Structures are given as structure tokens and as C-alpha cells.
């Protein structure tokens, strides 16, 4: 059974940084296509970052240059480093197994002064 457990959300001021973590069990992240999606209040879910088994990464235009996805193979963990955060980045962030359809439970990020 695949489990994805996110952590690292919280409240941060505009311009600040946060790092989200996603610990996976039941799969090996290095062999899978992983990603982070977010859903802001009243908006559709958006896939913001992804990393495939070759290490290729891709980002939504809204976060390009500010967010970075990475993985730690030894700890079977996927990260989302978020820099230069803006109020419009406020959302629930979900870790996803893009090659299998599983989602984590989500972690809330609030960007506010």
C-alpha cells in the first residue's frame, strides 16, 4: 500500500521560504514519477512541480525560478523548496505519485504578513 506523508507547511511572511517534505512508503521514489500539486481556496488544483525517474524536473510557470523539487533516495523522500513566497502561493500542498495516482493528505502553506 502506497503512503505519502507530507510535512513542513506553516505560516510564512511574503518573501520567505519553506521546505516541504514527503516521506513515501510502499514505493521507491527514485524509480517513480513524483510531484507536488496545490489547491488554493476557490481554485482548481494545480500541478506545480514534478520529477521523474531520470531526475528530470518540470515546473508550472507560476512557480518557475522560485520552487525546486528534489529527492533523497536514501530516505525515500521528496522535497519542495519554496523561496520568494507570495500571498498567492497560499494553498494546501499535496505530494503525488504521478506514475500511480496516489496522493498525500496535504499540508497547508499560508503566506501572509
C-alpha positions as CSV (number, residue, x, y, z in Angstrom):
1,X,0.0,0.0,0.0
2,X,1.4,3.4,-1.0
3,X,1.5,6.1,1.6
4,X,2.7,9.6,1.1
5,X,3.1,11.8,4.3
6,X,3.8,15.5,3.9
7,X,5.2,17.9,6.5
8,X,6.7,21.3,6.6
9,X,3.7,23.6,6.0
10,X,3.1,26.6,8.1
11,X,2.7,30.4,8.1
12,X,5.4,32.5,6.5
13,X,5.8,36.1,5.5
14,X,5.9,37.2,1.9
15,X,9.4,36.8,0.5
16,X,10.1,33.9,3.0
17,X,11.0,30.3,2.4
18,X,9.6,26.9,3.4
19,X,10.7,23.4,2.6
20,X,8.0,20.7,2.3
21,X,8.9,17.0,2.8
22,X,7.1,13.9,1.5
23,X,8.1,10.6,3.0
24,X,7.0,7.7,0.9
25,X,6.3,4.1,1.8
26,X,5.2,1.2,-0.4
27,X,7.2,2.6,-3.3
28,X,10.7,3.7,-4.2
29,X,10.7,7.4,-5.1
30,X,13.8,7.1,-7.3
31,X,12.0,4.7,-9.7
32,X,8.8,6.7,-9.9
33,X,7.4,10.0,-11.3
34,X,6.7,12.2,-8.3
35,X,5.1,15.6,-8.0
36,X,3.6,18.3,-5.9
37,X,0.2,19.9,-6.5
38,X,-1.6,22.6,-4.7
39,X,-5.1,23.8,-4.2
40,X,-5.9,27.3,-3.2
41,X,-9.3,28.3,-1.7
42,X,-11.9,28.5,-4.5
43,X,-9.4,27.4,-7.2
44,X,-8.7,24.3,-9.1
45,X,-5.8,22.0,-8.2
46,X,-2.5,22.9,-9.9
47,X,0.5,20.6,-10.5
48,X,3.4,22.9,-9.6
49,X,6.5,20.6,-9.7
50,X,7.4,17.1,-10.9
51,X,10.5,14.9,-11.0
52,X,10.7,11.7,-13.0
53,X,12.9,8.6,-12.5
54,X,15.7,10.2,-14.6
55,X,15.8,13.2,-12.4
56,X,14.2,15.5,-15.0
57,X,12.2,18.3,-13.3
58,X,9.4,20.5,-14.6
59,X,7.6,23.4,-13.1
60,X,4.4,25.4,-13.5
61,X,5.1,28.9,-14.9
62,X,3.6,30.3,-11.6
63,X,6.5,28.9,-9.6
64,X,9.3,28.6,-12.0
65,X,12.5,30.1,-10.7
66,X,11.2,30.1,-7.1
67,X,10.4,26.5,-6.3
68,X,12.7,23.4,-6.6
69,X,11.7,19.8,-6.3
70,X,14.3,17.2,-5.3
71,X,14.5,13.7,-3.8
72,X,16.6,12.0,-1.2
73,X,16.9,8.4,-2.3
74,X,18.4,7.1,0.9
75,X,15.4,8.4,2.9
76,X,12.8,7.8,0.2
77,X,11.7,11.4,0.5
78,X,10.7,14.1,-2.0
79,X,11.1,17.7,-1.2
80,X,9.7,21.0,-2.4
81,X,11.9,24.0,-1.6
82,X,9.8,27.2,-1.9
83,X,11.5,30.5,-2.0
84,X,10.3,34.1,-2.5
85,X,6.9,33.1,-1.4
86,X,3.9,35.2,-2.4
87,X,0.4,35.5,-0.9
88,X,-0.9,33.8,-4.0
89,X,1.2,30.7,-3.0
90,X,-1.2,30.1,-0.1
91,X,-2.7,26.7,-0.6
92,X,-2.9,23.1,0.6
93,X,0.1,21.3,-1.0
94,X,-0.1,17.6,-1.9
95,X,2.6,15.1,-2.6
96,X,1.7,12.9,-5.5
97,X,2.8,9.6,-7.1
98,X,2.2,10.7,-10.7
99,X,3.0,7.3,-12.1
100,X,0.4,5.6,-9.9
101,X,-2.3,8.0,-8.8
102,X,-1.7,8.2,-5.0
103,X,-2.0,11.5,-3.1
104,X,-0.8,12.5,0.3
105,X,-3.1,14.1,2.9
106,X,-1.8,17.6,2.2
107,X,-0.1,20.3,4.2
108,X,-1.2,23.9,4.5
109,X,1.0,26.8,3.5
110,X,-0.1,30.3,4.4
111,X,1.8,33.3,3.1
112,X,0.7,36.4,5.0
113,X,2.2,39.4,6.7
